[in-house]
Amino acid sequence: MKAARWISGCLLAAAFVLGTHADRVQKSVPITMGGYRVLAGDFHIHSFPLSWATLSPWDTVMEAQHQGLDVIAMTGHNHVWVAKMGRWFARIVGGPTVVVGEEIVGPKYHMLALGIEHTVSWRQSAASAIREIHEQGGVAIAAHPISKYWPAFDEEAMRGLDGAEVVHPLIYVRPKAHRELPEFYARKTMTAMGDSDYHGVGPLGLCRTYVFAADDSEAAVMEALRAGHTVVYERDGKTYGDPELARLAAQNGLFEKMRPTTPGPWVRISGECGIAGLLGMFVFGLGRVRVLPGAKS
């Protein structure tokens, strides 16, 4: 019993050491192409509370930095105050650029409102929500536009819509979504977006938007999104976005230079050691239960 507890303790210690070793911040080296600063971004990220997420706003900022992201948008479900906390923290610690956003979540559509300061109500049509986003100087992006949301994006809404998520984790787990998102994106010329829809499971920045901006400021990022200056890749290298920028990116090997890195073996081993150690401590760490004097066994 003592040996089992000792082994479990060693596994937990190994998990801590290996996890710390593996958890290194990726050094993001500035990349310029054609006079643009190329920024790796993820514009659909959730933090707790109120968004069914596991990371706090400050942990989200640090995790984005760990993943080598230059810019993120924090998009709470129908609120913006958590995003404002994240922006404040990022400015203090010198983290990635944080764009305040909201995921407008309603029964008929989901939409990202990027670059806003006040919540946009979900109790309105998509076209009306887009107008309100634009009144705040923001950008309206269709979030994971699978077919059940298409009826909400009528002719009026499509005229105002700035962009759509064409690469999203859904396309890797649902073949139907892999067809539907590109089909929606092809409806008109608009900004291509690749986002992780991060809630705390899976790597933040799994899907990314490469933004070609004047610099890494929030104003420059928003201007680039309005202008459609983005390039997005699927895992196999299939490309969406501005054709000229896509050609420029291909000539300079952007996909190879800035693609998300997969977790190394130490991350997997750390997790396995942690799980085994915790199970061992639970099973063997209780030892014999002492019966208090006078108590019935």
ZINORGI-V74667 format. One record per residue. N is the residue number from 0. RES is the residue in three letters. SS is DSSP state (h for helix, s for strand, l for the rest). PHI is phi as a letter, one per 40 degrees, with the letter a starting at -180 (NA if undefined). Layout:
# ZINORGI-V74667
N|RES|SS|PHI, N|RES|SS|PHI
This chain:
# ZINORGI-V74667
0|MET|l|NA, 1|LYS|h|c, 2|ALA|h|c, 3|ALA|h|c, 4|ARG|h|c, 5|TRP|h|c, 6|ILE|h|c, 7|SER|h|c, 8|GLY|h|c, 9|CYS|h|c, 10|LEU|h|c, 11|LEU|h|c, 12|ALA|h|c, 13|ALA|h|c, 14|ALA|h|c, 15|PHE|h|c, 16|VAL|h|c, 17|LEU|h|c, 18|GLY|h|c, 19|THR|h|c, 20|HIS|h|c, 21|ALA|h|c, 22|ASP|l|c, 23|ARG|l|b, 24|VAL|l|c, 25|GLN|l|c, 26|LYS|l|c, 27|SER|l|c, 28|VAL|l|c, 29|PRO|l|d, 30|ILE|s|b, 31|THR|s|b, 32|MET|s|a, 33|GLY|l|f, 34|GLY|l|g, 35|TYR|s|b, 36|ARG|s|c, 37|VAL|s|c, 38|LEU|s|b, 39|ALA|s|c, 40|GLY|s|b, 41|ASP|s|b, 42|PHE|s|b, 43|HIS|s|a, 44|ILE|s|b, 45|HIS|l|b, 46|SER|l|b, 47|PHE|l|c, 48|PRO|l|c, 49|LEU|l|g, 50|SER|l|b, 51|TRP|l|f, 52|ALA|l|b, 53|THR|l|b, 54|LEU|l|b, 55|SER|l|c, 56|PRO|h|d, 57|TRP|h|c, 58|ASP|h|c, 59|THR|h|c, 60|VAL|h|c, 61|MET|h|c, 62|GLU|h|c, 63|ALA|h|c, 64|GLN|h|c, 65|HIS|h|d, 66|GLN|l|c, 67|GLY|l|g, 68|LEU|l|c, 69|ASP|l|c, 70|VAL|s|a, 71|ILE|s|b, 72|ALA|s|b, 73|MET|s|c, 74|THR|s|b, 75|GLY|s|c, 76|HIS|s|c, 77|ASN|l|g, 78|HIS|l|a, 79|VAL|l|b, 80|TRP|h|c, 81|VAL|h|c, 82|ALA|h|c, 83|LYS|h|c, 84|MET|h|c, 85|GLY|h|c, 86|ARG|h|c, 87|TRP|h|d, 88|PHE|h|c, 89|ALA|h|c, 90|ARG|h|c, 91|ILE|h|c, 92|VAL|h|c, 93|GLY|l|g, 94|GLY|l|c, 95|PRO|l|c, 96|THR|s|c, 97|VAL|s|b, 98|VAL|s|c, 99|VAL|s|c, 100|GLY|s|a, 101|GLU|s|a, 102|GLU|s|c, 103|ILE|s|c, 104|VAL|s|b, 105|GLY|l|b, 106|PRO|l|c, 107|LYS|l|b, 108|TYR|l|a, 109|HIS|s|b, 110|MET|s|a, 111|LEU|s|c, 112|ALA|s|b, 113|LEU|s|b, 114|GLY|l|g, 115|ILE|l|b, 116|GLU|l|b, 117|HIS|l|b, 118|THR|l|c, 119|VAL|l|b, 120|SER|l|c, 121|TRP|l|c, 122|ARG|l|c, 123|GLN|l|a, 124|SER|l|c, 125|ALA|h|c, 126|ALA|h|c, 127|SER|h|c, 128|ALA|h|c, 129|ILE|h|c, 130|ARG|h|c, 131|GLU|h|c, 132|ILE|h|c, 133|HIS|h|c, 134|GLU|h|c, 135|GLN|l|c, 136|GLY|l|g, 137|GLY|l|c, 138|VAL|s|b, 139|ALA|s|b, 140|ILE|s|b, 141|ALA|s|c, 142|ALA|l|c, 143|HIS|l|f, 144|PRO|l|c, 145|ILE|l|c, 146|SER|h|c, 147|LYS|h|c, 148|TYR|h|c, 149|TRP|h|d, 150|PRO|h|d, 151|ALA|h|c, 152|PHE|l|c, 153|ASP|l|c, 154|GLU|h|d, 155|GLU|h|c, 156|ALA|h|c, 157|MET|h|c, 158|ARG|h|c, 159|GLY|h|c, 160|LEU|l|c, 161|ASP|l|c, 162|GLY|s|a, 163|ALA|s|a, 164|GLU|s|c, 165|VAL|s|b, 166|VAL|s|b, 167|HIS|s|a, 168|PRO|l|d, 169|LEU|h|d, 170|ILE|h|c, 171|TYR|h|c, 172|VAL|h|b, 173|ARG|l|b, 174|PRO|h|d, 175|LYS|h|c, 176|ALA|h|c, 177|HIS|h|c, 178|ARG|h|c, 179|GLU|h|c, 180|LEU|h|c, 181|PRO|h|c, 182|GLU|h|c, 183|PHE|h|c, 184|TYR|h|c, 185|ALA|l|c, 186|ARG|l|c, 187|LYS|l|a, 188|THR|l|c, 189|MET|l|a, 190|THR|s|c, 191|ALA|s|c, 192|MET|s|b, 193|GLY|s|b, 194|ASP|s|b, 195|SER|l|c, 196|ASP|l|f, 197|TYR|s|c, 198|HIS|l|b, 199|GLY|l|h, 200|VAL|l|b, 201|GLY|l|g, 202|PRO|l|c, 203|LEU|l|c, 204|GLY|l|g, 205|LEU|l|d, 206|CYS|l|b, 207|ARG|l|b, 208|THR|s|b, 209|TYR|s|c, 210|VAL|s|b, 211|PHE|s|c, 212|ALA|s|b, 213|ALA|l|c, 214|ASP|l|a, 215|ASP|l|c, 216|SER|l|c, 217|GLU|h|c, 218|ALA|h|c, 219|ALA|h|c, 220|VAL|h|c, 221|MET|h|c, 222|GLU|h|c, 223|ALA|h|c, 224|LEU|h|c, 225|ARG|h|c, 226|ALA|h|c, 227|GLY|l|g, 228|HIS|l|c, 229|THR|s|b, 230|VAL|s|b, 231|VAL|s|b, 232|TYR|s|b, 233|GLU|l|c, 234|ARG|l|d, 235|ASP|l|c, 236|GLY|l|g, 237|LYS|l|c, 238|THR|s|b, 239|TYR|s|b, 240|GLY|s|h, 241|ASP|l|d, 242|PRO|h|d, 243|GLU|h|c, 244|LEU|h|c, 245|ALA|h|c, 246|ARG|h|c, 247|LEU|h|c, 248|ALA|h|c, 249|ALA|h|c, 250|GLN|h|c, 251|ASN|l|b, 252|GLY|l|g, 253|LEU|h|c, 254|PHE|h|d, 255|GLU|h|c, 256|LYS|h|c, 257|MET|h|b, 258|ARG|l|c, 259|PRO|l|d, 260|THR|l|c, 261|THR|l|c, 262|PRO|l|d, 263|GLY|l|c, 264|PRO|h|c, 265|TRP|h|c, 266|VAL|h|c, 267|ARG|h|c, 268|ILE|h|c, 269|SER|h|d, 270|GLY|h|c, 271|GLU|h|c, 272|CYS|h|c, 273|GLY|h|c, 274|ILE|h|c, 275|ALA|h|c, 276|GLY|h|c, 277|LEU|h|c, 278|LEU|h|c, 279|GLY|h|c, 280|MET|h|c, 281|PHE|h|c, 282|VAL|h|c, 283|PHE|h|b, 284|GLY|l|c, 285|LEU|l|c, 286|GLY|l|g, 287|ARG|l|c, 288|VAL|l|c, 289|ARG|l|c, 290|VAL|l|c, 291|LEU|l|c, 292|PRO|l|d, 293|GLY|l|g, 294|ALA|l|c, 295|LYS|l|c, 296|SER|l|c
